[in-house]
Amino acid sequence: HDCKLERSLITKYLHFIHGIMIIARIGEFSKDSIKSYFDLGCGNGLITAQIGKYFNLSKENIFGGDVFNSNNPQITFVSIDENQSTIDLGDQSVHLITCLVTLHHIPNIEKF
């Protein structure tokens, strides 16, 4: 039981560090060039919200999609079915898309 908890904490820590590394690379983009953002597999939306904040985006321009509902008030959540091949954002297009530690969870990646 303690071993499972330890593995879970280590995994969460590694995901967090990976997110920080991605944010560092995102800093190479001009802040003015990104007007909207979508994070596929956003989880709880914490990293998604921070990336959006970095680009000075409002909630209406920060989209996070996942199979589990995120109640994060800082992002616009988009429900994702793991078998769907398109994501409907209405009339919105996005300038930046991230997919952090997610692709291995998608069963039919070739359709995506």
C-alpha positions in Angstrom: 0.0 0.0 0.0 2.8 2.5 0.9 4.7 1.4 -2.3 1.6 2.3 -4.4 1.3 5.7 -2.7 5.0 6.4 -3.2 4.9 5.4 -6.9 1.8 7.7 -7.4 3.6 10.6 -5.7 6.7 10.1 -7.8 4.7 9.9 -11.0 2.8 13.1 -10.1 6.2 14.8 -9.3 7.7 13.7 -12.7 4.6 15.0 -14.5 4.9 18.3 -12.7 8.6 18.6 -13.6 7.8 17.7 -17.2 5.2 20.4 -17.3 7.7 23.0 -16.0 10.1 22.0 -18.7 7.4 22.4 -21.4 6.5 25.9 -19.9 10.2 26.8 -20.2 10.1 25.9 -23.9 6.8 27.7 -24.4 8.6 30.8 -23.2 10.3 30.9 -26.6 7.0 32.0 -28.2 6.2 35.7 -28.3 3.6 36.4 -25.7 1.7 38.5 -28.3 1.6 35.7 -30.9 -0.6 33.4 -28.8 -4.3 34.5 -28.5 -5.8 31.1 -27.6 -4.6 27.8 -26.2 -5.8 24.2 -26.0 -4.3 21.5 -23.7 -5.3 18.0 -24.6 -5.3 15.8 -21.5 -5.3 18.7 -19.1 -6.1 16.7 -16.0 -6.9 19.1 -13.2 -6.0 22.1 -15.4 -3.3 23.5 -13.2 -0.6 23.5 -15.7 -3.0 24.5 -18.4 -4.1 27.6 -16.4 -0.5 28.6 -15.8 0.4 28.4 -19.4 -2.6 30.5 -20.2 -1.7 33.0 -17.6 1.8 33.2 -19.0 0.3 34.4 -22.3 -2.1 36.7 -20.5 -5.2 34.8 -21.8 -8.6 35.0 -20.3 -10.6 31.8 -19.3 -12.5 32.1 -22.6 -9.3 31.5 -24.5 -7.8 28.8 -22.4 -9.2 25.4 -23.3 -8.5 22.2 -21.5 -9.8 18.8 -22.6 -9.9 15.5 -20.8 -12.0 12.4 -20.3 -12.5 13.5 -16.6 -14.2 16.8 -15.9 -11.9 19.4 -14.5 -13.6 21.8 -12.2 -10.8 24.3 -12.6 -12.4 27.8 -12.7 -9.5 29.2 -14.6 -10.0 27.2 -17.8 -12.8 26.5 -20.3 -13.2 22.7 -20.0 -14.0 20.6 -23.1 -15.2 17.1 -22.5 -13.2 14.5 -24.5 -14.3 11.0 -25.4 -11.2 8.9 -25.8 -12.6 7.4 -29.0 -13.5 10.6 -30.8 -11.4 11.8 -33.7 -12.2 15.5 -33.7 -12.6 18.1 -30.9 -15.3 20.7 -31.3 -14.3 24.2 -30.0 -17.3 25.9 -31.7 -16.1 28.8 -33.8 -12.9 29.1 -31.8 -9.5 28.2 -33.3 -6.4 28.0 -31.2 -2.8 29.3 -31.7 -1.1 26.8 -29.4 -1.9 23.1 -28.6 -0.1 21.1 -26.0 -0.5 17.4 -25.1 1.6 16.8 -22.0 2.0 13.1 -20.8 -1.2 12.1 -22.6 -0.7 10.2 -25.9 0.0 6.9 -24.3 -3.6 7.1 -22.7 -5.3 7.3 -26.1 -6.3 3.8 -27.3 -6.7 4.5 -31.0 -4.0 7.1 -31.5 -3.9 6.4 -35.3 -7.4 7.8 -35.6 -6.7 10.9 -33.6 
